[in-house]
Amino acid sequence: MGVRKLHEHRPVQLCLGLAMGIVFGFLLQKGGVTRYNVIIGQLLLKDFTVVKIMLSAMVTGMIGVHLFRSLGMAQLHPKPGSVGAAVIGGLIFGVGFGLLGYCPGTMAGAVGQGSLDALFGGMVGMLIGTGLFSVMYTRLEKSVLKTIDFGEITWPELLRVNAWWIVLPVAIGVTAMLVWMEKAGL
């Protein structure tokens, strides 16, 4: 099934999304980042497992997306952003992460492995937070969320270069940093 045909079949997209989510959760669990002690160790800068997994995923995803895009098998659909939205999102994420010790992905993985703190604290907290944000969205959008709006632009578009001029140096730099972290015992 080609990209265009896949784009037209919402049920297939949803099934693929569910399958990828299950694989993602499984890999998070296997990587150990659904364990509370690993997350807290990261927040205390004692265990860098989470950083290594996230940086590895970033490099893999960045190369994969741009490879598929270069082959005409994928398209980018960047969402508009702003400093205000990043600050509000960072605060919401940070408070939840600091209080419970899970991000949304690791929390879902922890729920999948049976962690009751993630189920009751995480899922309930995420639903309450989502509800509060949706109630306040209109007011926030008019006042804070559009502060320093930078639109839908990507780094390659901003710098007016081929995407690979950004992807390859970033991938090499992050990979070098991961190798250094591993050798340094972090």
C-alpha positions in Angstrom: 0.0 0.0 0.0 1.5 3.3 -1.1 1.8 6.4 1.1 -1.2 8.1 -0.6 -3.4 5.0 -0.2 -2.3 4.6 3.5 -3.2 8.3 4.0 -6.7 7.6 2.8 -7.4 4.6 5.0 -7.9 5.9 8.6 -8.6 2.4 10.1 -5.2 1.2 8.8 -3.5 4.3 10.1 -5.1 3.7 13.5 -4.1 0.0 13.6 -0.5 0.9 12.6 -0.4 3.6 15.3 -1.6 1.2 17.9 0.9 -1.4 16.8 3.7 1.1 16.9 2.6 2.3 20.3 2.7 -1.2 21.6 6.2 -1.8 20.2 7.3 1.6 21.6 6.0 0.7 25.1 7.6 -2.7 24.9 11.0 -1.2 24.0 10.7 1.4 26.7 10.0 -1.4 29.2 12.9 -3.5 27.9 15.1 -0.4 28.1 14.3 0.0 31.8 12.8 3.5 31.5 9.4 2.5 32.9 11.0 1.9 36.3 10.5 4.7 38.8 14.1 4.4 40.1 15.6 4.9 36.6 13.4 8.0 36.0 14.3 9.5 39.4 17.9 8.7 38.8 17.8 10.7 35.6 16.1 13.7 37.3 18.9 13.5 39.9 21.6 13.3 37.2 22.8 9.9 38.4 21.3 7.5 35.8 21.5 8.6 32.1 19.6 5.6 30.7 16.6 7.9 29.7 18.8 10.4 27.9 20.6 7.7 26.0 17.4 6.1 24.9 15.8 9.4 23.9 18.9 10.6 22.0 19.1 7.2 20.2 15.5 7.5 19.3 16.0 11.0 18.1 18.8 10.1 15.7 17.0 7.0 14.4 13.8 8.9 13.9 15.5 11.9 12.3 17.4 9.8 9.8 14.4 7.5 9.1 11.9 10.4 8.5 14.3 12.2 6.2 15.2 9.0 4.4 11.6 8.2 3.8 10.9 11.8 2.8 13.9 11.8 0.3 12.4 8.6 -1.2 9.0 10.2 -1.6 7.5 7.8 1.0 6.7 10.4 3.7 5.9 14.1 4.0 6.6 16.5 6.9 3.7 18.3 8.5 5.3 20.6 11.0 3.0 22.1 13.6 3.2 25.8 14.4 5.1 26.6 17.5 5.9 29.5 19.8 8.0 30.3 22.8 4.8 30.7 24.9 3.5 27.3 24.0 6.9 25.7 24.7 7.1 27.3 28.1 3.5 26.3 29.1 4.0 22.8 27.8 7.4 22.5 29.5 5.9 23.6 32.8 2.9 21.2 32.6 5.2 18.3 31.5 7.9 19.2 34.1 5.5 19.4 37.1 3.9 16.1 36.2 7.3 14.5 35.5 8.8 15.8 38.8 5.8 14.8 40.9 5.3 11.3 39.6 8.5 10.4 38.0 7.0 9.4 34.6 6.7 11.1 31.3 3.5 10.2 29.2 5.4 7.5 27.3 7.1 5.8 30.3 3.8 6.2 32.3 1.9 4.3 29.6 4.6 1.6 29.6 4.5 1.4 33.4 0.7 1.0 33.3 1.2 -1.8 30.8 3.6 -3.6 33.2 1.1 -3.2 36.0 2.5 -0.2 38.0 -0.5 1.1 40.0 1.2 4.4 40.8 1.4 5.1 37.1 -2.2 4.0 36.6 -3.8 6.0 39.4 -1.4 8.9 39.7 -0.3 9.1 36.1 -3.4 8.4 34.1 -5.7 10.2 36.5 -3.3 13.1 36.7 -3.0 13.3 32.9 -6.7 13.3 32.4 -7.2 16.0 35.0 -4.4 18.1 33.5 -5.8 17.6 30.0 -9.2 18.7 31.2 -7.9 21.8 32.9 -5.8 22.7 29.9 -8.8 22.3 27.5 -10.9 24.5 29.8 -8.2 27.2 29.9 -7.1 26.8 26.2 -9.0 29.7 24.7 -7.8 32.1 27.3 -4.2 30.8 27.1 -4.3 31.0 23.3 -5.2 34.6 23.3 -2.6 35.6 25.9 0.3 33.3 26.3 0.4 30.5 23.7 1.1 32.7 20.7 3.9 34.6 22.4 6.9 34.8 20.0 5.2 32.7 17.4 7.6 31.1 14.9 5.1 29.3 12.8 5.6 26.0 11.0 9.2 26.5 9.9 11.8 23.8 10.3 15.6 24.3 10.7 16.4 23.5 7.1 13.8 25.9 5.9 15.0 28.6 8.3 18.6 28.1 7.2 17.6 27.6 3.5 19.6 24.4 3.2 18.9 20.8 2.2 17.6 18.9 5.2 20.5 16.5 5.1 22.9 19.4 5.9 21.2 19.5 9.3 20.4 15.8 9.8 23.9 14.3 9.2 25.9 16.7 11.4 23.3 16.5 14.2 23.2 12.7 13.9 27.0 12.4 13.9 27.3 14.8 16.9 24.6 13.1 18.9 26.1 9.7 18.1 29.6 10.9 19.2 28.0 12.2 22.5 26.3 8.8 23.1 29.7 7.0 22.6 31.4 9.5 24.9 28.6 9.0 27.6 29.0 5.2 27.3 32.8 5.3 27.6 32.5 7.8 30.5 30.2 5.4 32.3 27.3 7.7 32.4 
